[in-house]
Each structure stands twice: as C-alpha cells, then as structure tokens.
C-alpha cells in the first residue's frame, strides 16, 4: 500500500515509462456520506499497486503522470466521475473493457464474466461491498483490489484482437472518448430537484413541503454522522410520512422503530416545521412533460430506424441498444437532421444513416 509521499514519488517514474496502465477505484458509498475515494488500484507490467487517497498524501503528481496516457479500465463511468469530482482529473483517453465487450456482442460483460470467458480466470467477489475506508485493509481485501486491475491488460489483448478482426476497434475508441467527455462534466445538484425522491410527484403541495423538510433533516443527519441517507430513512418512508402529514393523519405508525429517540424527535420537528409554513411557501409540483404524439411521418421514420437498428444488431450479433436506445430513436424520428449529430456517434450514424 502506497501511503506516504515518498512511496508515491518512487512509483511515478515507473508509471512514466510503462507501456500500459490499468486502473480502478474503490469508494465507501455503502458505508459513509458523502462518499470518499478510498483506494486507487493501478497495474503495470508485472506490478499491481494500491494507492491510499485517505493517507493525506498529495495525489496531484500521480494524476499528472496519468493525464497524457490511455488508461485501461472496466465499467469506468463511476471511477471517472469520482476522479473528476474529488480530484478534478480527466484522463486523456480510456480503453473500457466493458464497452469493448459489448461491441463484440458479449451479453455478460461484468469483469468476472469476461475474465472467465476470455482468460479462464475466476475472481473472488467476496469483499465487493466491504468498507474500503477501513485501515488496515485485510489481506483478502487487498487481494480483491489488486485482482480488479491485474488481469485488465491481458483482457484488452484478447478483446482488441477480436475487435480488429471484426473492424470495430475504431467504434470502441469513439465510444470511450464520448464516455470521457460525458464524465468530465460535473454539475451541482439543483436544490429544487434533489429532494424530490421517487413518489414525490404524487404528493400534494403540502406533502411536498413536508418531504422537502424531511429530506433536509435526513441530509444533515447523514452528513453529521457519516452514514448513507438510506440507512437513516428510506425514500418510500419519506413519501409515506409526507403523504400522511399532508392529509392530517398521524405519522407515528410510519416512523421506523430503529430511529433513536433523538432522531425521532428531529424527524418530528422537521415535519412540524413544514406544516407551520404558509401555503405560499409550499413547493410547486413539477410540470408534467408535454405528451408527445408522433405524426404519421415520424411514425414511419421510427419504424424504419428501428428496422435498420435491429437488422444491423442481428448481423453484428450485438445488443440493439448499443446502437441506439428506444428513447434515442424517438428523438431521431422527431427530427433526424437536427439531432443525429448530437445523439449518435459516427459509427452509429453510419449504421442507421437515415
């Protein structure tokens, strides 16, 4: 485990001269709030290294070494967003083995499935939901973490050979480049939307006021005690409490028994604060999206786009949604000329080519 500045600095020249770098991360979203980047796993020829972001070391030189490289990763969306949010790091390029496998037609594209299929390697997935903020890590956790990157480059070799054979390597590069662009954008949550959990749209305005205040209480409680919000109060409980309060029913039977007396009191106070608000301060319901009715021409385009997508998917033996989801096809049928450049990658446009 690299947990000092000196150890990290010794690693940097090795990374600089390595022909390839495979990387992964572990966070503690199941155990803490807000989540933290707890571990960075990096493999290069004949070495698998763990870097400890919680050790108080300056990681800027480490990320500087990675910035101009293509990083081999698997299912990298979450990892890239962690890097962008907490370390403002955006890689130059990635080769994502999940994307590559899907473009080859693999229906099972988890890392364990791919390693078993292509390399005959079986991974231990036991510590997958472990608390990665704990120190020291157990031997089993360290082994699990190293295995997440140890086999990635051999997997890339196998995938790349098949992709070149099928003429799809450029598709992977384009798809991975789009993934990097997507993950580079980080937007702060809209304060008027973040508390509107599932079920909020069915509440009256009074209920929305209660839900908002209960969400704020839960957020403060979760941050102050470093516990994920769903451990405090589930979304369905929050909406049930809000609905009961809005209709002047008792919330007592709904409040979970596991809450401590202090937390129960805090929740009740949040409900009472919301009920004390004048109606002018109750949140407005979100407007429903306009219902879309396809014209005959749009229906015809939709049918033709779907036919082309499904035909190519059968020929290529890939999931049709890899080419375009149904929602994307609806948008394209609405206005192909205006939207295909924004919604489709070049290889997808070439296949659909309306």
N, C-alpha and C positions, 0 to 999 in steps of 0.2 A: 504494500500500500504506500503510495507516494503522498506523504502528509507533511512535508517540510519544503520550504522554498529551495533548499539545496538539492534535495532529491528531484524536484521538478526541473530545476535547471540542468541537471545531469541528463535528463530524458530528452530535452529539446534537440540537441544535435543528432540524436538517433532518429527522431521523427523527421528532421530536416532531410536526412539522407536516405530515408526509407522509400522503397519503390511504391508502397501502398500503405494505407492506414484504414483500419476498420474500427468503428466507434459505436458506442451505445451508452445509455444512461439509466440510472435508477433514481426515482423520486419517492417521496413519502406521502403521496396524496391520500392513501388509505389510513394514515396514522396521524397526520398533522394538518394544521390550517393556519395560514396558507401553506401550500406545499413548498418543498425545497428540493433543489437539485442536490442529491446526496452522494452520488457516485458517478464517475465517468470511467468507462472501460475502454481501453484502446489496445488494439493488437497491431503488430507489425511483424515482419518475418522473424519467426522463432521466439517471439516475446508476446506476452499478454500482461498488461499493466493496469492497475487500478489507481485512479487519481481521486483524492479526497477533497471535494469542494467545501466540506464543513470544517477543514483544519485551519482556516484563516489565512491560507496562502494566496498570493496574488496570481490569478489564473490568466491575466492579460497576455503574458509572454507565451503561454501554452496555446491560447486561441490564435495568437498572431502566427504561430507556426502552422496552424491548421487552415488559415484563411485562404491560402492560394492553392490548396490541394483538393482533389476529388476524394471525398470520404465514402467509404463503403459502409452502408447502414442497412437495417432491416426495419420496415414499418416506421420510418423516421419522422413522420409528421409530429408526434408528441415530443420527441427529442429536440427537433429543430425549434419548436415553439418554446421549449424550456431554455435553450441556448439564447434565443432572441430576447425573451422576456427578462431573464435574470443576468445575462452577461453580454447582451447586445451583440451577439455573434451570429453572423450569417455566412455560411460556407460558400466557397466559390462554386462548388458542384458536389452532388452526391450520386452514388450509384446505389439505388434502393433495391434490394433483392426481392422485396415483396412486389414492387411494381414490375420488375423483370419477370418474376414467375407468373404473374397474372397475364402478362403479354405473351407468355409462352403457352398459356392455356391451363395452367395449374389451377385446379378447383380448391385444393387445400394449400394455402400459402402462408400459414404460420411458420415460424422459423423451425420449430421441431419437426413439422411435417416435411419441409423442404430438405432439411439435413438428413432425415431418414430416407427420403426418396432419392436424393442425388448423391449423398456421400455415405449412406448406411450408418450414420451417427445417431445415437439416442441420447437425448438430453434429460437431465434431472430437472423437472419443473417444480419441485417441492417448495423452494423458498420464494416463489414468484411473488407472493403477497406479503413477504417479510417486511419488517420495519427497517428500511435502509438507512435511517438516521442513527441506528444504534451503533455504538462503538465499544469494544472492538467487534468487527464482523465475525461470525462463526466461520469455521473452515468450509462448511457446506455453502454458506452464502458467498464466500469468496470464489469457490469453485464454480458455482452457478453463474456469477457475474462474469468471470473470465470466459466461460463457455459461450456467452452471448456474442462475443466478438471473435473468439479463437478460430471458428470454422467459416467465418463470413467470406474471406477471400477465396479459399478453395471452392466455396459455393458459387462465387462470382465466376470463377474459371469455367465451371460446368454450365452455368446459365449463359455466359457470354458466347460459348461455342455454339450452343443451340440457337441463340438469338441471331448470330451471324449466318448460320445455316439457313434460317427462315427469313433473313433480311429484315429483322425487326430491331436491331441494335440501336438504330437512329431513333426509333419510337421510344425506347427506354430513356435515351439521353434527353429527348424533348420533354417527356413526361416528368422526369426527375427535375429538370430545370424549372418547370412550372411549379412543382412542389416547393422548391426553394423560394421562388418568388411569392407563393401564397403564404409560406410560413414567415417571410420577412416582415409582413405587416402585422403590427400589434396595435389593437385599438382598446382603449379603456372602455369598460362596460358602461352602457347607458343607464344612468341612475333611475330612469323611469321605466326601464325594462327588466333590470337584473332581478328584481324581487317577484316578478310575475311568473311564478313557477307553474308547472303543469296543473291544469284545473282552474287557474285564475280567471280564464275567460268566461266561466260560468257563474262567477260571483257578481252580486250587485255592487254598486259603488261603495256602499257602507262596508261590505265584506272586503273589498279591495283595500280600503283604509286599514282594516284590521290586519289583513295579510301583509301589507307593507310594513306595519309597525312590528308584527311578529317576526318578519324576516330580518328587520334591523336588529331586534333583540337577539335573534339567533346568530347573526353575523358577529355582533360584538362579543357574545358569549363564546363563540367558536374561536375567534382570534385571541381573546384574553386567556383561554385555556388550551390553545393549540390543539384543538380537536376538530375533525371534519364535521361540517354542519349536519350531515345526515345522521351522525351519532347523537346529535342534540335533539333534532326534531325532523321527522320525515316530511317530505313535501305534502303527501296526502293528509297527514295530521294537521299541517298548517292550513290547508284549504278547508278541512273539515271544521277546524276551530273558527276560521273566518266566516264560514257559512252559518254556523250556529250562532255566533255573536251578532251577525247581521240580521238574523231573524229573532233576536231576543231570547234565544234558547241558552240553557246552561252549557258552558264549555267543560265543566268539571269531568263529566264522564269520558271526554275525548282526550284530555291531557294525560299523557303516558305516566304510569306509576313509577317508572325508573327515574323520573326527574327528582332531584333533591329538593327539599323544602325551599332552599334559596332560589333555585332555578324556577321552581313552580311559581314562586312569588314574583319573580322577574317577568315570567310569561304573562301572568295575570295582569300585572301593571302595564305591560305593553298593550294588552287587549283594552284595558280601561282608558289608556291614553288615546287610542284610536277612536273609541266610542265617544270620547269627550270632544272630538274635533267637530267644528261646524260643518254642515254638509257641503259648503262651498269649497272646503279643503279636501274632500274625498277625491281620490284619483278618478280620472275618466277611464272608461273601458277603451281598449284599443279598437280603432275602426276595423271592421272586417275587410279583408282584401276584396276588391271587386271581383264578382263572379265572371269568369271568362267563358264566353261562348264562341266556339270556333265557327268561322264561316265555312261554306262548302269548299272554298279553295284551300283554306287552312287544313280542313279535314283530309283533303286529298293529299296535301303535302305531308301531313303527319303519317298517313298510310304509306306513302312512297318512301319517306325517310325510315320508317320502321322496317319496311320490307328490305331496303338496302342494308340497314344495320344488321338485321337478323341473317340476311344472306351471307354477308361478309363474316359474321361471327361463326356461322356454321363452317364456312370454308377455312377459316383460320383456326377453328376449334378454340375459341376464347369466349368468355362471358360477354354477351351483348352490351352490358352496361359499361364494360371497359371502353367500348367505342363511344357510347353516349347513353346517359340515363334517360328514362322516360320524360322527366322534367325538362331535360335539355332539349329533347325532341319537340316538346310542346312549344318551347321558346323559339326554336328554329322554324317550326311550322308557322309561327306567328309572323316572322319576318326574317327569312334566310339571309337576304343581302345585308341587313343591318346587324345581325347578331352572330353569324357563323365565325367571323374573325375573332370575336371576343370569347365565344363559348367553346370553340373547338381548337385543338392543336392541329398542326399541319397534317399529320398523318391521319387524324380523324376526319379532317375535311376532305382529304384525298379519297377516303373510303366512301363517304356519304355524297360528296360532290353533287349537290342538287343543281 
